[in-house]
Amino acid sequence: MSTVAIGTRSRVLADVVPTSLAANTVLVVGSAALVGVLAQVSFHLPNTPVPVTGQTLGVMLCGSALGWRRAGLAMSLYVIAGMAGMPWFANHASGYAMATFGYLVGFVVAGSVLGWLASRATDRTVSRALVSMIAGEVVIFAIAVPWLAVALHVSLLKAVSL
């Protein structure tokens, strides 16, 4: 007979750093900045208002490396600073009045989910990490697509194809 411990928590990469307020602040601010830099790696596909960016890569990496609390704070900082005018969304955009803002909201939730999954050791093998990353993508799209549909006054099916 085997048992599975559901509530066990593993260390994430950021837990290797000695815990202090300064260290956690650097990790959170640095991760938000990383996503902001990766957002500038962007290109547009024809017939879609949604650019392909490096933001999602940043969210996946930061979420998995920081754990759910730090990742949630980092992605929240990223979104709040961008809403306040920091031009680090894709194509140096800022604010919240954009059809793609749902993706940014999804980043906050996905970062936390990935951090939670990483604290359960789902990032220790390539196959399990891939499943975690796919879960993160599903979270982002579950929030972003309905937001995009409402913002553009299109159906959910049309928003998925955008």
GROMACS elastic network, one bead per residue, 0.5 to 0.9 nm:
[ bonds ]
;  ai    aj funct       b0    kb
    5     8     6  0.58907   500
    6     9     6  0.87789   500
    6   120     6  0.85166   500
    7   120     6  0.82173   500
    8   119     6  0.83521   500
    8   120     6  0.66127   500
    9   116     6  0.88911   500
    9   118     6  0.88280   500
    9   119     6  0.52891   500
    9   120     6  0.52684   500
    9   121     6  0.76522   500
   10   118     6  0.76037   500
   10   120     6  0.55152   500
   10   121     6  0.57561   500
   11    14     6  0.79637   500
   11    15     6  0.57726   500
   11    16     6  0.77437   500
   11    67     6  0.82864   500
   11   118     6  0.80673   500
   11   119     6  0.58429   500
   11   120     6  0.82534   500
   11   121     6  0.78079   500
   12    15     6  0.54112   500
   12    16     6  0.74646   500
   12    64     6  0.72463   500
   12    65     6  0.57574   500
   12    66     6  0.63130   500
   12    67     6  0.59368   500
   12   115     6  0.79360   500
   12   118     6  0.62454   500
   12   119     6  0.56811   500
   12   120     6  0.87980   500
   12   121     6  0.79099   500
   12   123     6  0.88890   500
   13    16     6  0.57208   500
   13    17     6  0.79201   500
   13    64     6  0.78799   500
   13    66     6  0.64424   500
   13    67     6  0.80803   500
   13   118     6  0.89759   500
   14    17     6  0.56398   500
   14    18     6  0.86860   500
   14    19     6  0.89124   500
   14    24     6  0.84744   500
   14    27     6  0.76725   500
   14    65     6  0.57946   500
   14    66     6  0.50231   500
   14    67     6  0.73408   500
   14    70     6  0.88173   500
   15    18     6  0.70965   500
   15    19     6  0.72439   500
   15    65     6  0.86966   500
   15    66     6  0.76399   500
   15    67     6  0.83403   500
   16    19     6  0.83656   500
   17    20     6  0.87180   500
   17    23     6  0.72784   500
   17    24     6  0.87080   500
   18    23     6  0.72510   500
   19    22     6  0.83552   500
   19    23     6  0.63814   500
   19    24     6  0.69346   500
   20    23     6  0.51783   500
   20    24     6  0.61629   500
   20    25     6  0.84532   500
   21    24     6  0.52151   500
   21    25     6  0.60045   500
   21    26     6  0.86054   500
   22    25     6  0.50643   500
   22    26     6  0.61910   500
   22    27     6  0.86339   500
   23    26     6  0.51690   500
   23    27     6  0.62126   500
   23    28     6  0.86761   500
   24    27     6  0.50415   500
   24    28     6  0.61089   500
   24    29     6  0.85207   500
   24    70     6  0.73775   500
   25    28     6  0.51861   500
   25    29     6  0.59749   500
   25    30     6  0.81246   500
   25    70     6  0.88443   500
   26    29     6  0.52923   500
   26    30     6  0.56056   500
   26    31     6  0.81942   500
   27    30     6  0.51724   500
   27    31     6  0.59440   500
   27    32     6  0.85813   500
   27    66     6  0.76718   500
   27    70     6  0.76621   500
   27    74     6  0.80378   500
   28    31     6  0.52154   500
   28    32     6  0.62605   500
   28    33     6  0.86322   500
   28    62     6  0.89105   500
   28    66     6  0.81649   500
   28    70     6  0.59660   500
   28    71     6  0.70578   500
   28    72     6  0.88941   500
   28    73     6  0.65209   500
   28    75     6  0.82736   500
   28    77     6  0.80002   500
   29    32     6  0.51389   500
   29    33     6  0.61462   500
   29    34     6  0.85778   500
   29    73     6  0.88324   500
   29    74     6  0.62715   500
   29    77     6  0.74836   500
   29    78     6  0.83290   500
   30    33     6  0.50163   500
   30    34     6  0.60739   500
   30    35     6  0.87337   500
   30    74     6  0.81050   500
   31    35     6  0.63415   500
   31    36     6  0.85651   500
   31    58     6  0.77908   500
   31    59     6  0.84996   500
   31    61     6  0.89691   500
   31    62     6  0.60765   500
   31    66     6  0.86868   500
   31    71     6  0.79774   500
   31    74     6  0.59526   500
   31    75     6  0.78942   500
   31    78     6  0.85100   500
   32    35     6  0.52973   500
   32    36     6  0.62732   500
   32    37     6  0.87927   500
   32    58     6  0.86435   500
   32    59     6  0.88677   500
   32    62     6  0.85248   500
   32    71     6  0.88800   500
   32    73     6  0.87133   500
   32    74     6  0.50241   500
   32    75     6  0.59944   500
   32    76     6  0.82819   500
   32    77     6  0.63744   500
   32    79     6  0.85801   500
   33    37     6  0.61581   500
   33    38     6  0.85491   500
   33    74     6  0.87140   500
   33    78     6  0.72624   500
   33    88     6  0.83412   500
   34    37     6  0.51157   500
   34    38     6  0.61182   500
   34    39     6  0.85001   500
   34    55     6  0.85452   500
   34    58     6  0.65135   500
   34    62     6  0.85923   500
   35    38     6  0.50150   500
   35    39     6  0.60230   500
   35    40     6  0.89222   500
   35    54     6  0.75668   500
   35    55     6  0.52581   500
   35    56     6  0.79347   500
   35    57     6  0.80151   500
   35    59     6  0.66044   500
   35    62     6  0.83710   500
   35    75     6  0.82545   500
   35    78     6  0.74852   500
   35    88     6  0.84121   500
   35    89     6  0.86578   500
   36    39     6  0.50931   500
   36    40     6  0.70010   500
   36    55     6  0.71387   500
   36    58     6  0.84984   500
   36    78     6  0.71239   500
   36    82     6  0.88819   500
   36    87     6  0.85027   500
   36    89     6  0.61708   500
   36    90     6  0.79651   500
   36    92     6  0.89650   500
   37    40     6  0.55453   500
   37    41     6  0.74451   500
   37    54     6  0.83073   500
   37    55     6  0.81110   500
   37    58     6  0.89377   500
   37    88     6  0.69698   500
   37    89     6  0.86259   500
   38    41     6  0.53335   500
   38    42     6  0.81312   500
   38    53     6  0.70405   500
   38    55     6  0.52129   500
   38    56     6  0.84198   500
   38    57     6  0.77855   500
   38    58     6  0.65566   500
   38    88     6  0.89849   500
   38    90     6  0.84223   500
   39    42     6  0.64220   500
   39    53     6  0.55054   500
   39    54     6  0.52471   500
   39    56     6  0.83517   500
   39    58     6  0.84584   500
   39    88     6  0.67592   500
   39    89     6  0.57069   500
   39    91     6  0.73710   500
   39    92     6  0.82061   500
   40    43     6  0.89529   500
   40    53     6  0.70740   500
   40    54     6  0.73174   500
   40    55     6  0.82068   500
   40    88     6  0.72886   500
   40    89     6  0.72693   500
   40    90     6  0.53275   500
   40    91     6  0.57580   500
   40    92     6  0.68836   500
   41    52     6  0.82406   500
   41    53     6  0.54622   500
   41    54     6  0.54595   500
   41    55     6  0.80497   500
   41    90     6  0.76478   500
   41    91     6  0.83279   500
   42    51     6  0.62344   500
   42    52     6  0.55129   500
   42    54     6  0.66930   500
   42    55     6  0.87949   500
   42    90     6  0.64762   500
   42    91     6  0.69909   500
   43    51     6  0.55740   500
   43    52     6  0.54683   500
   43    53     6  0.66715   500
   43    91     6  0.88424   500
   44    47     6  0.88403   500
   44    48     6  0.75255   500
   44    49     6  0.77252   500
   44    50     6  0.71088   500
   44    52     6  0.61837   500
   44    53     6  0.87700   500
   45    48     6  0.61797   500
   45    49     6  0.82172   500
   45    50     6  0.79313   500
   45    51     6  0.66854   500
   45    52     6  0.75066   500
   46    49     6  0.84226   500
   47   162     6  0.73427   500
   48    51     6  0.74707   500
   48   161     6  0.84615   500
   48   162     6  0.50609   500
   49    99     6  0.78306   500
   49   100     6  0.77654   500
   49   162     6  0.71768   500
   50    53     6  0.89896   500
   50    99     6  0.83278   500
   50   100     6  0.64651   500
   50   162     6  0.70502   500
   51    90     6  0.75841   500
   51    91     6  0.89362   500
   52    55     6  0.86534   500
   52    90     6  0.88957   500
   53    56     6  0.69661   500
   53    57     6  0.83167   500
   53    90     6  0.69183   500
   54    57     6  0.53316   500
   54    58     6  0.65181   500
   54    59     6  0.89044   500
   54    90     6  0.88503   500
   55    58     6  0.50673   500
   55    59     6  0.62414   500
   55    60     6  0.86860   500
   55    89     6  0.84804   500
   55    90     6  0.80355   500
   55   107     6  0.86164   500
   56    60     6  0.61552   500
   56    61     6  0.85661   500
   56   107     6  0.75142   500
   56   137     6  0.80658   500
   56   140     6  0.88597   500
   57    60     6  0.51660   500
   57    61     6  0.61411   500
   57    62     6  0.85023   500
   58    61     6  0.51659   500
   58    62     6  0.58990   500
   58    63     6  0.82020   500
   59    62     6  0.52440   500
   59    63     6  0.57497   500
   59    64     6  0.83439   500
   59    71     6  0.81976   500
   59    75     6  0.74806   500
   59   107     6  0.63052   500
   59   108     6  0.82826   500
   59   110     6  0.74214   500
   59   111     6  0.56545   500
   59   114     6  0.86871   500
   59   136     6  0.87023   500
   60    63     6  0.52624   500
   60    64     6  0.61221   500
   60    65     6  0.85082   500
   60   107     6  0.88205   500
   60   110     6  0.78119   500
   60   111     6  0.65394   500
   60   114     6  0.68935   500
   60   115     6  0.88612   500
   60   132     6  0.88743   500
   60   133     6  0.63925   500
   60   136     6  0.70856   500
   60   137     6  0.85858   500
   61    64     6  0.53328   500
   61    65     6  0.60288   500
   61    66     6  0.84357   500
   61   111     6  0.86127   500
   61   114     6  0.87966   500
   62    65     6  0.50815   500
   62    66     6  0.57045   500
   62    67     6  0.81886   500
   62    70     6  0.87279   500
   62    71     6  0.61313   500
   62    74     6  0.81565   500
   62    75     6  0.86964   500
   62   111     6  0.69435   500
   62   114     6  0.85735   500
   62   115     6  0.79714   500
   63    66     6  0.55451   500
   63    67     6  0.60704   500
   63    68     6  0.66815   500
   63    70     6  0.80498   500
   63    72     6  0.77338   500
   63    74     6  0.88211   500
   63    75     6  0.86899   500
   63   110     6  0.74558   500
   63   112     6  0.61355   500
   63   113     6  0.74486   500
   63   116     6  0.82151   500
   63   117     6  0.89609   500
   63   118     6  0.79153   500
   64    67     6  0.61692   500
   64    68     6  0.82094   500
   64    71     6  0.80202   500
   64   111     6  0.75419   500
   64   112     6  0.87329   500
   64   113     6  0.88270   500
   64   114     6  0.53270   500
   64   116     6  0.80693   500
   64   117     6  0.75688   500
   64   118     6  0.52876   500
   64   119     6  0.81694   500
   64   123     6  0.70926   500
   64   129     6  0.87468   500
   64   132     6  0.87304   500
   64   133     6  0.87790   500
   65    71     6  0.80794   500
   65   114     6  0.87862   500
   65   115     6  0.69725   500
   65   118     6  0.74613   500
   66    69     6  0.76220   500
   66    70     6  0.54679   500
   66    71     6  0.53858   500
   66    72     6  0.89589   500
   66    74     6  0.89327   500
   66   111     6  0.88669   500
   66   115     6  0.61627   500
   66   118     6  0.85377   500
   67    70     6  0.58599   500
   67    71     6  0.58548   500
   67    72     6  0.83599   500
   67   111     6  0.83965   500
   67   112     6  0.71270   500
   67   113     6  0.87141   500
   67   114     6  0.74284   500
   67   116     6  0.58851   500
   67   117     6  0.81283   500
   67   118     6  0.64836   500
   67   119     6  0.60986   500
   68    71     6  0.51537   500
   68    72     6  0.58317   500
   68    73     6  0.84558   500
   68   111     6  0.68525   500
   68   113     6  0.64201   500
   68   114     6  0.68829   500
   68   117     6  0.81440   500
   68   118     6  0.82605   500
   68   119     6  0.78127   500
   69    72     6  0.52370   500
   69    73     6  0.62132   500
   69    74     6  0.85889   500
   69   112     6  0.66253   500
   69   115     6  0.74841   500
   69   116     6  0.83256   500
   70    73     6  0.50540   500
   70    74     6  0.59912   500
   70    75     6  0.85768   500
   70   111     6  0.89589   500
   70   112     6  0.80148   500
   70   115     6  0.81295   500
   71    75     6  0.60782   500
   71    76     6  0.83179   500
   71   108     6  0.77365   500
   71   110     6  0.89432   500
   71   111     6  0.53025   500
   71   112     6  0.54927   500
   71   113     6  0.88310   500
   71   114     6  0.83103   500
   71   115     6  0.63264   500
   72    75     6  0.53265   500
   72    76     6  0.59501   500
   72    77     6  0.84587   500
   72   107     6  0.86793   500
   72   108     6  0.55592   500
   72   109     6  0.69486   500
   72   110     6  0.83528   500
   72   111     6  0.58004   500
   72   113     6  0.85671   500
   72   115     6  0.82039   500
   73    76     6  0.50110   500
   73    77     6  0.59775   500
   73    78     6  0.85015   500
   73   108     6  0.79949   500
   73   112     6  0.85164   500
   74    77     6  0.50812   500
   74    78     6  0.61741   500
   74    79     6  0.87501   500
   74   108     6  0.80689   500
   74   111     6  0.84372   500
   75    79     6  0.62410   500
   75    80     6  0.85277   500
   75   104     6  0.83425   500
   75   105     6  0.87219   500
   75   107     6  0.63948   500
   75   109     6  0.83601   500
   75   111     6  0.67447   500
   75   112     6  0.84755   500
   76    79     6  0.51779   500
   76    80     6  0.59432   500
   76    81     6  0.83360   500
   76   105     6  0.83978   500
   76   107     6  0.84513   500
   76   108     6  0.57382   500
   77    80     6  0.51268   500
   77    81     6  0.57976   500
   77    82     6  0.82639   500
   78    81     6  0.54388   500
   78    82     6  0.61683   500
   78    83     6  0.86521   500
   78    86     6  0.89102   500
   78    88     6  0.83134   500
   78    89     6  0.86716   500
   78   104     6  0.86791   500
   78   108     6  0.87261   500
   79    82     6  0.51049   500
   79    83     6  0.60915   500
   79    84     6  0.85812   500
   79    89     6  0.84561   500
   79    95     6  0.88688   500
   79    96     6  0.88414   500
   79   104     6  0.64220   500
   79   105     6  0.75228   500
   79   107     6  0.86393   500
   79   108     6  0.79411   500
   80    84     6  0.61217   500
   80    85     6  0.87783   500
   80    86     6  0.88153   500
   80    95     6  0.88537   500
   81    85     6  0.64713   500
   81    86     6  0.54783   500
   81    87     6  0.85888   500
   81    88     6  0.85552   500
   81    94     6  0.84240   500
   81    95     6  0.88190   500
   82    85     6  0.52290   500
   82    87     6  0.61265   500
   82    88     6  0.62472   500
   82    89     6  0.65280   500
   82    93     6  0.78203   500
   82    95     6  0.58547   500
   82    96     6  0.79827   500
   83    86     6  0.70906   500
   83    87     6  0.88412   500
   83    94     6  0.57325   500
   83    96     6  0.55719   500
   84    94     6  0.74442   500
   84    95     6  0.64325   500
   84    96     6  0.89181   500
   85    88     6  0.86381   500
   85    93     6  0.83844   500
   85    94     6  0.52520   500
   85    95     6  0.59343   500
   86    89     6  0.80756   500
   86    92     6  0.83678   500
   86    93     6  0.80404   500
   86    94     6  0.59309   500
   86    95     6  0.81770   500
   87    90     6  0.83955   500
   87    91     6  0.82245   500
   87    95     6  0.83303   500
   88    91     6  0.75828   500
   88    93     6  0.61352   500
   88    94     6  0.65491   500
   89    92     6  0.54369   500
   89    94     6  0.58190   500
   89    95     6  0.87135   500
   89   104     6  0.88052   500
   90    93     6  0.58416   500
   90    94     6  0.84724   500
   94    97     6  0.87922   500
   95    98     6  0.76916   500
   95   101     6  0.87853   500
   96    99     6  0.85876   500
   96   100     6  0.87339   500
   96   101     6  0.60212   500
   97   100     6  0.86904   500
   97   101     6  0.72763   500
   98   101     6  0.55266   500
   98   102     6  0.86708   500
   98   148     6  0.89675   500
   98   151     6  0.77851   500
   99   102     6  0.72717   500
   99   103     6  0.89976   500
   99   147     6  0.72031   500
   99   148     6  0.53767   500
   99   149     6  0.84185   500
   99   150     6  0.83857   500
   99   151     6  0.52088   500
   99   152     6  0.67020   500
  100   103     6  0.56686   500
  100   104     6  0.73688   500
  100   144     6  0.70682   500
  100   145     6  0.87856   500
  100   147     6  0.75804   500
  100   148     6  0.61398   500
  100   151     6  0.83565   500
  101   104     6  0.51734   500
  101   105     6  0.65545   500
  101   106     6  0.86695   500
  101   144     6  0.74280   500
  101   147     6  0.75636   500
  101   148     6  0.79946   500
  102   105     6  0.50475   500
  102   106     6  0.60750   500
  102   107     6  0.86110   500
  102   140     6  0.81089   500
  102   141     6  0.85320   500
  102   143     6  0.59252   500
  102   145     6  0.72814   500
  102   146     6  0.79109   500
  102   147     6  0.51698   500
  102   148     6  0.67018   500
  103   107     6  0.62104   500
  103   108     6  0.89986   500
  103   140     6  0.60256   500
  103   141     6  0.71680   500
  103   143     6  0.68662   500
  103   145     6  0.79827   500
  103   147     6  0.82300   500
  103   148     6  0.86094   500
  104   108     6  0.68264   500
  104   140     6  0.82119   500
  104   144     6  0.78506   500
  105   108     6  0.54623   500
  105   109     6  0.68476   500
  105   110     6  0.87712   500
  105   140     6  0.78444   500
  105   143     6  0.71897   500
  105   144     6  0.75154   500
  106   109     6  0.52449   500
  106   110     6  0.58631   500
  106   111     6  0.83347   500
  106   136     6  0.88917   500
  106   137     6  0.88463   500
  106   139     6  0.64115   500
  106   141     6  0.71602   500
  106   142     6  0.77307   500
  106   143     6  0.54238   500
  106   144     6  0.62235   500
  107   110     6  0.50250   500
  107   111     6  0.57913   500
  107   112     6  0.84506   500
  107   136     6  0.84915   500
  107   139     6  0.83119   500
  107   140     6  0.60560   500
  108   111     6  0.53584   500
  108   112     6  0.64571   500
  108   113     6  0.87812   500
  108   140     6  0.86913   500
  109   112     6  0.52578   500
  109   113     6  0.61740   500
  109   114     6  0.86346   500
  109   136     6  0.84728   500
  109   139     6  0.71330   500
  109   140     6  0.74900   500
  109   143     6  0.89443   500
  110   114     6  0.59694   500
  110   115     6  0.83707   500
  110   135     6  0.81128   500
  110   137     6  0.73340   500
  110   138     6  0.84418   500
  110   139     6  0.56489   500
  110   140     6  0.60281   500
  111   114     6  0.52035   500
  111   115     6  0.60904   500
  111   116     6  0.85793   500
  111   136     6  0.73351   500
  112   115     6  0.50175   500
  112   116     6  0.61121   500
  112   117     6  0.85617   500
  113   116     6  0.50505   500
  113   117     6  0.61368   500
  113   118     6  0.85393   500
  113   132     6  0.87497   500
  113   135     6  0.82862   500
  113   136     6  0.68317   500
  113   139     6  0.82882   500
  114   118     6  0.59939   500
  114   119     6  0.85285   500
  114   122     6  0.89458   500
  114   132     6  0.64770   500
  114   133     6  0.72560   500
  114   135     6  0.78803   500
  114   136     6  0.61565   500
  115   119     6  0.61881   500
  115   120     6  0.87374   500
  116   119     6  0.51534   500
  116   120     6  0.66560   500
  117   120     6  0.51057   500
  117   121     6  0.67505   500
  117   122     6  0.56773   500
  117   123     6  0.76136   500
  117   132     6  0.68168   500
  118   122     6  0.51473   500
  118   123     6  0.53804   500
  118   124     6  0.81318   500
  118   129     6  0.83131   500
  118   132     6  0.80633   500
  119   122     6  0.74413   500
  119   123     6  0.84737   500
  120   123     6  0.82257   500
  121   124     6  0.57028   500
  121   125     6  0.87057   500
  121   128     6  0.86574   500
  121   129     6  0.89012   500
  122   125     6  0.72657   500
  122   127     6  0.89157   500
  122   128     6  0.53043   500
  122   129     6  0.57367   500
  122   130     6  0.89788   500
  122   131     6  0.81972   500
  122   132     6  0.66524   500
  123   126     6  0.71067   500
  123   127     6  0.84162   500
  123   128     6  0.58843   500
  123   130     6  0.80118   500
  123   131     6  0.88820   500
  123   132     6  0.72060   500
  124   127     6  0.87046   500
  124   128     6  0.69872   500
  124   129     6  0.67143   500
  125   128     6  0.53932   500
  125   129     6  0.59607   500
  125   130     6  0.84610   500
  126   129     6  0.50732   500
  126   130     6  0.59984   500
  126   131     6  0.86690   500
  127   130     6  0.51001   500
  127   131     6  0.64182   500
  127   132     6  0.87892   500
  128   131     6  0.50769   500
  128   132     6  0.62872   500
  128   133     6  0.86797   500
  129   133     6  0.61389   500
  129   134     6  0.85797   500
  130   133     6  0.50625   500
  130   134     6  0.61712   500
  130   135     6  0.85655   500
  131   134     6  0.51144   500
  131   135     6  0.62064   500
  131   136     6  0.86870   500
  132   136     6  0.62709   500
  132   137     6  0.87442   500
  133   137     6  0.62759   500
  133   138     6  0.86434   500
  134   138     6  0.61826   500
  134   139     6  0.86501   500
  135   138     6  0.50492   500
  135   139     6  0.62895   500
  135   140     6  0.87459   500
  136   139     6  0.51335   500
  136   140     6  0.63241   500
  136   141     6  0.87510   500
  137   140     6  0.50746   500
  137   141     6  0.61826   500
  137   142     6  0.84406   500
  138   141     6  0.51973   500
  138   142     6  0.58947   500
  138   143     6  0.86903   500
  139   142     6  0.50840   500
  139   143     6  0.65255   500
  139   144     6  0.85728   500
  140   143     6  0.55133   500
  140   144     6  0.59143   500
  140   145     6  0.83614   500
  141   145     6  0.54578   500
  141   146     6  0.82762   500
  141   160     6  0.84936   500
  142   145     6  0.60969   500
  142   146     6  0.71072   500
  143   146     6  0.61273   500
  143   147     6  0.65198   500
  143   148     6  0.88848   500
  144   147     6  0.51337   500
  144   148     6  0.60099   500
  144   149     6  0.85847   500
  145   148     6  0.50021   500
  145   149     6  0.61037   500
  145   150     6  0.86756   500
  145   156     6  0.68369   500
  145   159     6  0.58100   500
  145   160     6  0.60793   500
  145   162     6  0.88182   500
  146   150     6  0.62450   500
  146   151     6  0.85423   500
  146   155     6  0.86114   500
  146   156     6  0.62088   500
  146   159     6  0.73696   500
  146   160     6  0.86732   500
  147   150     6  0.52871   500
  147   151     6  0.60786   500
  147   152     6  0.85694   500
  147   159     6  0.88618   500
  148   151     6  0.50537   500
  148   152     6  0.59910   500
  148   153     6  0.81660   500
  148   154     6  0.81265   500
  148   156     6  0.83494   500
  148   159     6  0.61489   500
  148   160     6  0.87495   500
  148   162     6  0.87963   500
  149   152     6  0.53675   500
  149   153     6  0.56592   500
  149   155     6  0.57576   500
  149   156     6  0.55764   500
  149   157     6  0.85124   500
  149   158     6  0.74968   500
  149   159     6  0.50991   500
  149   160     6  0.83585   500
  150   153     6  0.50310   500
  150   154     6  0.66417   500
  150   155     6  0.80181   500
  150   156     6  0.85049   500
  150   159     6  0.88952   500
  151   154     6  0.80047   500
  152   155     6  0.88585   500
  152   159     6  0.82292   500
  154   157     6  0.81459   500
  154   158     6  0.61156   500
  154   159     6  0.64419   500
  155   158     6  0.51659   500
  155   159     6  0.61767   500
  155   160     6  0.86815   500
  156   160     6  0.61519   500
  156   161     6  0.87251   500
  157   160     6  0.52143   500
  157   161     6  0.65822   500
  157   162     6  0.89688   500
  158   161     6  0.51922   500
  158   162     6  0.64842   500
  159   162     6  0.51073   500
